[in-house]
Amino acid sequence: MKAQDKRALAKRRRWRVRSRISGTVERPRLSVHFSNRHIYAQCIDDGEAVTLVAASSLGGEGEPVHANRTGAAVLGESIARKALAHGIARVILDRGPRRYHGCVQEFADAARKAGLEF
């Protein structure tokens, strides 16, 4: 499969997921993105188009976090702690074009264990 076709299919999956979910102030969208080297997560209020809380593996908090399952678990706990500190207890998970499997599942499980409700 050509790289251009892969990108087009990923774009379609991303928009399919995004068409079904939307974040509010009471229940923001927890968006997670994995690149080859880093992980980025943010809680977004789509009504105001504002990022409420953000965390990434670039943050420099503690030991370095890599874009693998253990790094996803560490970042899931980190974003949950930040969200709870800002008064956010319930979120909607936006997995983007990725399946709920592997790193995405580890991220979500760690955030749930740290106190966020999906």
Backbone hydrogen bonds, N-H to C=O, Kabsch-Sander energy under -0.5 kcal/mol:
donor,donor_aa,acceptor,acceptor_aa,energy
6,K,2,K,-2.0
7,R,3,A,-2.3
8,A,4,Q,-1.9
9,L,5,D,-2.4
10,A,6,K,-2.4
11,K,7,R,-2.2
12,R,8,A,-2.0
13,R,9,L,-2.2
14,R,10,A,-2.6
15,W,11,K,-2.3
16,R,12,R,-1.9
17,V,13,R,-2.3
18,R,14,R,-2.5
19,S,15,W,-1.8
20,R,16,R,-0.5
20,R,17,V,-1.2
21,I,17,V,-0.8
24,T,27,R,-1.8
29,R,44,I,-2.7
30,L,28,P,-0.5
30,L,92,I,-3.5
31,S,29,R,-1.0
31,S,42,Q,-2.8
32,V,94,D,-1.9
33,H,40,Y,-3.0
35,S,33,H,-0.5
35,S,38,H,-3.0
40,Y,33,H,-2.8
41,A,55,A,-2.9
42,Q,31,S,-2.1
43,C,53,V,-2.9
44,I,29,R,-2.7
44,I,42,Q,-0.5
45,D,50,V,-2.9
46,D,23,G,-0.7
46,D,44,I,-0.8
47,G,23,G,-0.8
49,A,45,D,-1.2
50,V,45,D,-1.9
52,L,43,C,-2.9
52,L,50,V,-0.6
53,V,43,C,-1.1
55,A,41,A,-2.8
57,S,39,I,-2.3
59,G,56,S,-1.3
62,G,60,G,-0.8
65,V,57,S,-0.6
67,A,37,R,-0.5
68,N,66,H,-2.0
72,A,68,N,-2.4
73,A,69,R,-1.9
74,V,70,T,-2.1
75,L,71,G,-2.5
76,G,72,A,-2.2
77,E,73,A,-1.9
78,S,74,V,-2.0
79,I,75,L,-2.7
80,A,76,G,-1.7
81,R,77,E,-2.3
82,K,78,S,-2.2
83,A,79,I,-2.4
84,L,80,A,-2.7
85,A,81,R,-1.9
86,H,82,K,-1.2
87,G,84,L,-1.2
88,I,83,A,-3.0
89,A,87,G,-0.7
91,V,117,E,-2.5
92,I,28,P,-2.3
94,D,30,L,-3.1
95,R,93,L,-0.7
98,R,95,R,-1.3
101,H,99,R,-2.0
104,V,101,H,-1.2
106,E,102,G,-2.4
107,F,103,C,-2.5
108,A,104,V,-2.4
109,D,105,Q,-2.7
110,A,106,E,-2.3
111,A,107,F,-2.1
112,R,108,A,-2.4
113,K,109,D,-2.5
114,A,110,A,-1.8
115,G,112,R,-1.3
116,L,111,A,-2.3
117,E,89,A,-2.8
